[in-house]
């Protein structure tokens, strides 16, 4: 099951890196948790929120 396309994955990973940096440079450690969620959804290619709202940004098998 996959509902996150390539561009969406790249954007999520960039956001995750920014959140990790912000968490390391500020006292707001909880930003790292949000970064982990963003990185995790990018790496597995599935976003539960997208499933709930019916959004799909790509990631179709090559045969379709």
N, C-alpha and C positions, 0 to 999 in steps of 0.2 A: 504494500500500500504506500503510495507516494502522492503528495499533493503540493510539493514545493519544487519549482523549476530552478534552473541553473543560476539565472540572474538573482532570484530571490535568495538562493543559498549564499551567493557571494555577498550580497547586501547584509544578510544576517551575520555572516562571519566578520565582516568589517565592523558592524555594530557591536558584536561580542568583544572584539579586540579593544575597541574604544571604551567599552564598559569595564573591561579588566584593567585598563590603564587608569581610568578614573577611580576605580576602587583602590588601586595601589597608591595613588597620589593624594587621595582625600580620606577623611575618616568615614566615608560612606561605604562600608564593606558590603552592604546589601546589593550594591551595583554589580558585584561579581556574581551573585546568584542570578540576577536577570541576564547577565552575560552567559552564564552556563545554560540557561534555558534557550537563549538565542542560538548558541553554538550547537547545543544538542539537537534542536529541531533541524538545523541546517545539515548536520552530519547524518541524521537518520532519514531526512527527506520527508518528514511528516510533521504537520502542525495540527494538534487537536482543535485549536480555535478555528483554523481554516475549515476543518471538517464540520464543526458546529454551524458556521455561517455559510457553508456551501461554496467556499472559494477554492479554486485550483489554478495555480500559476504555471502549470506545465507538467513536466516529468512523466510523459506518456512513454510506454514501451515503443521501441523503434518500429515494430510491426504494425502499429495502429496509425 
